[in-house]
Amino acid sequence: MVTEPYVLIVEDDPTIAAVLADYLEMAEYRSSILHTGTHAVAKIRKEPPLIVILDLMLPGKDGLSICREVRAFSDVPIIMVTARIDDVDRLLGLELGADDYVCKPFLPKEVIARVRAILRRVGEPRQVMPASQIAYRKLALDLERFTCVLDEQPVELTRVEFRMLAALLEHPGRVYSRQQLMDISYETHRVVSDRTIDTHVKNLRKKLHQTQKDDDYIHSIYGVGYKLE
């Protein structure tokens, strides 16, 4: 039984799993391996890992089903691993709550770098804020007063920009598709195009840059959407 902090690898290819475990060990992370998806959810519930490296195609239970079930009770970071390069598969994994994805074949060092980046992010001490406020780094929103402050300077936002930024700010590092941002930003659920969301993001970036020119909070993920980092 794993009692110390560890990384869970759910991968049916023994060679790939062993290589990831070796690289994690060199990076000073303990790991545990499952070669099927059958007991992955139960293990994560019983022995919560630091992060899950989760293959998409698994015997017993596929990675998307595991991701969906885990998100019902845990925010453990999940990196999806897939041999499929179809954007629909990538997007579906992210919509179900995956934090990142890598495509096979991949360099093990790339996976370790992503593990480190995610753990660094989730391990950052967060400010203790009132329930109506959310903050990340030098950026803070007051949900009741509808105010945005960056580096102690007020930033004027439209209602759509505010709702979009609030969603990104609540889950730093999580990638939101354009459709998700549409659903979040427009209360009336009216039909808008991808270009409309891109324009809002462009305007939002511009406003943040006017206050803090040397930092880019919002990053675009080609073919998927946007995230705050």
DONU-402783 format. One line per 10 residues: number of its first residue (from 1); their letters; for each residue x, y, z of C-alpha. Coordinates in pm, 1 decimal. Last residue first. Layout:
NUM = A = X/Y/Z | ...
end
This chain:
229 = ELKYGVGYIS = -101.5/3050.9/-1603.2 | -458.9/3116.4/-1714.0 | -590.0/2887.1/-1986.0 | -736.3/2918.3/-2333.6 | -886.2/2703.3/-2608.6 | -831.8/2372.3/-2788.2 | -685.3/2389.0/-3139.5 | -375.8/2577.1/-3026.5 | -368.9/2638.5/-2652.3 | -383.4/3014.4/-2590.4
219 = HIYDDDKQTQ = -228.4/3162.1/-2277.1 | -378.9/3420.5/-2041.5 | -159.8/3567.6/-1768.0 | 105.0/3734.2/-1981.2 | 353.9/3931.8/-1771.1 | 591.3/4217.0/-1855.4 | 328.1/4477.4/-1940.1 | 143.1/4476.0/-1609.3 | -132.6/4739.5/-1603.2 | -176.9/4793.2/-1977.2
209 = HLKKRLNKVH = -103.9/4425.3/-2026.0 | -415.7/4329.9/-1829.4 | -632.5/4548.9/-2051.8 | -476.2/4411.0/-2369.3 | -519.2/4052.4/-2252.3 | -888.9/4115.4/-2189.0 | -932.5/4273.7/-2532.3 | -768.2/3973.9/-2702.1 | -973.0/3731.3/-2492.3 | -1293.3/3911.4/-2590.0
199 = TDITRDSVVR = -1189.8/3903.0/-2956.9 | -1113.0/3530.4/-2940.4 | -1456.0/3471.3/-2785.5 | -1620.7/3657.9/-3072.8 | -1408.3/3472.9/-3328.2 | -1532.1/3142.3/-3191.6 | -1882.8/3252.5/-3284.1 | -2174.8/3354.3/-3065.9 | -2512.5/3188.8/-3012.0 | -2700.9/3322.5/-2713.3
189 = HTEYSIDMLQ = -2667.2/3138.2/-2385.6 | -2853.0/3423.1/-2207.4 | -2592.3/3433.9/-1930.8 | -2308.4/3471.6/-2182.3 | -1960.6/3434.2/-2035.6 | -1976.7/3081.3/-1896.7 | -2139.6/2914.2/-2197.5 | -1911.2/3101.2/-2438.0 | -1605.9/3015.0/-2229.8 | -1702.2/2647.2/-2242.8
179 = QRSYVRGPHE = -1748.9/2668.0/-2620.2 | -1407.8/2831.5/-2659.4 | -1251.8/2540.2/-2474.6 | -1116.3/2596.1/-2126.4 | -770.2/2468.7/-2033.3 | -699.0/2435.4/-1661.5 | -373.1/2598.2/-1555.3 | -532.0/2826.5/-1299.3 | -880.6/2704.5/-1199.7 | -1080.7/2982.9/-1032.3
169 = LLAALMRFEV = -893.1/3245.3/-1231.9 | -1001.8/3109.9/-1569.5 | -1367.5/3116.5/-1466.1 | -1336.5/3464.2/-1314.2 | -1161.3/3591.3/-1628.8 | -1452.4/3484.3/-1847.3 | -1714.1/3631.5/-1613.7 | -1522.9/3962.4/-1598.1 | -1466.9/3980.2/-1973.7 | -1837.4/3920.8/-2038.2
159 = RTLEVPQEDL = -1939.1/4186.2/-1783.7 | -1695.7/4439.6/-1929.8 | -1373.5/4500.3/-1744.0 | -1205.6/4804.5/-1588.2 | -875.5/4712.8/-1422.1 | -793.3/4860.3/-1081.4 | -424.1/4869.7/-976.5 | -293.8/4676.9/-674.5 | -80.9/4452.3/-899.7 | -397.8/4365.0/-1089.3
149 = VCTFRELDLA = -736.8/4446.9/-936.6 | -1072.9/4350.8/-1084.9 | -1407.4/4464.5/-945.5 | -1759.8/4325.0/-975.1 | -1841.0/4422.2/-615.1 | -1984.3/4079.9/-534.4 | -1737.2/3871.9/-736.3 | -1429.6/4059.7/-613.6 | -1147.4/3962.1/-847.7 | -774.6/3946.8/-778.8
139 = LKRYAIQSAP = -457.6/3929.8/-993.1 | -108.8/3960.4/-846.5 | -53.9/3581.7/-816.3 | -398.2/3425.2/-826.1 | -701.7/3563.1/-648.0 | -1068.6/3491.4/-586.4 | -1308.4/3699.9/-381.5 | -1668.6/3651.4/-265.7 | -1573.2/3373.2/-23.8 | -1327.2/3605.0/150.4
129 = MVQRPEGVRR = -964.7/3535.3/60.6 | -681.4/3338.3/213.4 | -409.4/3377.9/-48.2 | -296.5/3061.8/-218.4 | 28.9/2890.7/-135.0 | 172.1/2741.3/-454.5 | 153.7/2362.8/-455.1 | -105.9/2352.1/-731.2 | 128.4/2541.7/-960.9 | 449.5/2362.7/-874.2
119 = LIARVRAIVE = 266.1/2031.8/-903.7 | 144.6/2128.5/-1250.6 | 486.2/2245.7/-1369.8 | 667.3/1944.2/-1223.7 | 429.7/1699.6/-1389.8 | 461.7/1888.4/-1718.3 | 841.1/1871.1/-1701.7 | 820.2/1500.3/-1618.4 | 602.5/1444.4/-1925.1 | 847.9/1632.9/-2145.6
109 = KPLFPKCVYD = 1140.1/1435.1/-2004.2 | 960.3/1114.4/-2101.9 | 968.7/1230.9/-2466.5 | 640.0/1155.0/-2635.8 | 505.6/912.2/-2894.4 | 229.6/942.9/-2804.2 | 41.6/1264.8/-2735.1 | 48.1/1460.4/-2410.1 | -247.5/1610.2/-2222.5 | -313.1/1867.8/-1951.7
99 = DAGLELGLLR = -538.4/1943.4/-1655.6 | -809.4/1686.4/-1729.5 | -1151.9/1799.2/-1610.0 | -1408.1/1632.0/-1833.8 | -1383.2/1925.6/-2072.3 | -1008.9/1862.1/-2103.1 | -1059.2/1501.5/-2206.1 | -1328.7/1599.3/-2453.0 | -1098.3/1859.8/-2606.1 | -817.3/1613.1/-2662.4
89 = DVDDIRATVM = -1050.2/1352.3/-2810.6 | -1210.9/1611.2/-3036.5 | -868.7/1746.2/-3138.0 | -783.4/1412.7/-3300.7 | -420.3/1322.7/-3237.2 | -502.1/985.5/-3087.4 | -211.7/806.8/-2919.1 | -322.5/954.7/-2589.7 | -188.0/1044.1/-2246.7 | -411.7/1255.0/-2021.2
79 = IIPVDSFARV = -242.6/1444.1/-1738.5 | -468.5/1459.3/-1432.4 | -431.8/1687.9/-1129.3 | -630.8/1565.2/-825.6 | -949.7/1773.1/-797.5 | -1146.3/1485.0/-644.0 | -1501.5/1353.6/-590.4 | -1698.2/1372.1/-916.6 | -1378.7/1456.9/-1104.0 | -1261.1/1099.7/-1046.4
69 = ERCISLGDKG = -1563.1/956.4/-1229.8 | -1516.4/1175.7/-1537.4 | -1141.1/1111.8/-1552.9 | -1193.6/735.3/-1523.1 | -1452.6/740.5/-1800.6 | -1216.5/943.8/-2021.0 | -927.8/707.3/-1947.9 | -1105.9/391.3/-2057.4 | -1219.5/115.1/-1822.3 | -1124.2/-253.0/-1826.3
59 = PLMLDLIVIL = -850.2/-227.3/-2086.1 | -711.7/123.0/-2137.7 | -714.0/377.4/-2420.0 | -679.3/731.3/-2284.0 | -370.5/676.9/-2068.8 | -371.1/859.6/-1734.5 | -73.9/1020.2/-1562.2 | -234.9/1101.6/-1226.3 | -100.9/1361.1/-981.2 | -12.4/1386.0/-613.0
49 = PPEKRIKAVA = -193.7/1059.8/-547.5 | -504.4/997.9/-334.4 | -488.0/646.7/-182.0 | -845.3/522.5/-130.9 | -1022.7/742.2/-386.7 | -739.4/722.1/-638.9 | -721.4/345.9/-590.0 | -1097.3/301.8/-637.9 | -1090.8/512.8/-954.4 | -798.9/315.1/-1101.7
39 = HTGTHLISSR = -937.9/-31.4/-1028.0 | -1053.2/-133.2/-1376.5 | -837.9/106.7/-1578.5 | -572.0/-150.5/-1656.1 | -191.9/-153.3/-1629.1 | -177.7/25.0/-1292.0 | 155.9/169.4/-1179.6 | 266.0/345.6/-860.0 | 521.4/624.0/-842.3 | 756.4/799.7/-601.8
29 = YEAMELYDAL = 896.0/1127.7/-728.2 | 1264.4/1216.2/-699.0 | 1312.8/1336.6/-1059.4 | 1520.9/1023.3/-1123.1 | 1230.3/824.3/-976.0 | 988.6/999.5/-1210.8 | 1213.9/910.2/-1503.2 | 1217.4/544.6/-1399.8 | 839.3/536.5/-1347.4 | 782.5/692.7/-1689.5
19 = VAAITPDDEV = 1008.5/431.8/-1849.3 | 830.5/148.8/-1665.6 | 486.7/270.6/-1775.6 | 599.2/303.6/-2137.3 | 743.3/-47.7/-2135.6 | 444.8/-202.8/-1957.6 | 194.1/-59.1/-2210.2 | -141.0/-54.5/-2026.3 | -83.9/284.6/-1862.9 | -231.5/426.7/-1542.7
9 = ILVYPETVM = 64.7/596.2/-1371.9 | -9.9/728.8/-1021.3 | 239.7/980.6/-884.1 | 321.3/945.4/-514.8 | 302.8/1108.4/-172.8 | 376.9/844.3/92.9 | 141.8/568.8/210.3 | 132.3/345.2/-97.0 | 0.0/0.0/0.0
end
